[in-house]
Amino acid sequence: MTRGGGRGWDLLDVERHLLRLLHDRAARRRHLEVHAHLLRHHLVNSNLLFSALVSSSSSVSYSLRLFLHHPSPSLILFNSTLKSLSLSSSVFNEMPRNDIVAWNLMINGFCKRRDFGSGYRYFRQMGERSIVSWNSMLAGLSRCGQDGEVLQLFEEMVESGGIEVDDATLATVLPVCARMGNLELGRWVHRYADRVGLLKSAVNVGNAIIDMYCKCGDLVSARSVFNAIARKSVVTWNTMIMGLAFNGHGHDGLSLFEDMKRSSQQPNAGTFVGILGCCTHAGLADKGRELFHSMHSEHGIEPRLDHYGCMVDLLGRCGLVKEAHRLVRSMPMRPSAAIWGALLSACRSHSELGLAEVAIKELIELEPWNSGNYVLLANLYANAGRWEEAEKTRCLMKEKSVQKVPGQSLLELGVV
């Protein structure tokens, strides 16, 4: 593919040529010329070129303008911009105080970079904040697990009265309510969404409310919200099915799956994670096998790693440990540590010591740094009276310099 330039260059050739120019010290004075070439060859979406252009610029204002005018700045471009700006007070001097878009981009960039301290500092120094400012900060705090801070900031946002909460705000706050078990605030959000019409107009809000109620154990409210949603997406169905599985209502989840099929809503890969989880909680090995095989034969969905994990867990809990092991060996992808861990758990529950040894050895290969796997294998040998092999395992752990994690009491952890 060629575009412009009169030389019939491939776009990759143009990109490489411009990158060489930008890495040449003598050519760094020709930024405007390089920028013009970039626009001429329709390379405005190249974060790599923009990053190089920003990094080699000596002008703070020019670097900042490049970043702010990029249609979809990446983390690489943001980091290059920060390096160019040097995070000094000149950043604030260069940035227009009334340019909310610029401030929002910087806050969002800091949060994506997981530098929440700087993002929060920018947020607090803004003279005027838009809904995007609040949502960027809330989402950033949520991504790094600062759930308490998310709820505090949300309460401040609501109490300020100057900003109208939107669907993006609620879709960020509701999962935090679920993780913290804050059912009271979750109910307030539900009432607010219903009052302002977001429950009907934004399906993602309805889905988040259902998920929140399920994770807080209030299935009655979850089902009520689910039934009230007129246009259910596949995510709506999946959320309710998974919520039922999460709370141990496997039969109800399978019944809802039948309702889903009758509604003409096509299931996706996520649906089968939910219904296989329902089978696990209900102890329905035959139904699980049937659904697992129907994924490809009836719905054209290739089972993923998580589906195999669900099946191993289901078979193992039902005492079908050898079948679970055969399934693991037949997987088209490499089994993960979680899958071998599920098999190991089943082996220990049903006294399948031979397969337990196989599972632990696989775990050691996948996680050679995990001391727990060596300890499990050594204890397995010791319990079976295989003292020599137990000692060899402990010696292997020492040879690999694997440190055993010391035990801690609840008092040391501050739980009691």
Secondary structure, 3 states (H helix, E strand, C coil): CECCCCCCCEHHHHHHHHHHHHHCHHHHHHHHHHHHHHHHCCCCCCHHHHHHHHHCCCCHHHHHHHHHHCCCCCHHHHHHHHHHHCCCCHHHHHCCCCCHHHHHHHHHHHHHCCCHHHHHHHHHHCCCCCHHHHHHHHHHHHHCCCHHHHHHHHHHHHHHCCCCCCHHHHHHHHHHHHHHCCHHHHHHHHHHHHHHCHHHHCHHHHHHHHHHHHHCCCHHHHHHHHHHCCCCCHHHHHHHHHHHHHCCCHHHHHHHHHHHHHCCCCCCHHHHHHHHHHHHHHCCHHHHHHHHHHHHHHHCCCCCHHHHHHHHHHHHHCCCHHHHHHHHHHCCCCCCHHHHHHHHHHHHHCCCHHHHHHHHHHHHHHCCCCHHHHHHHHHHHHHCCCHHHHHHHHHHHHHCCCCCCCCCCCCCCCCC
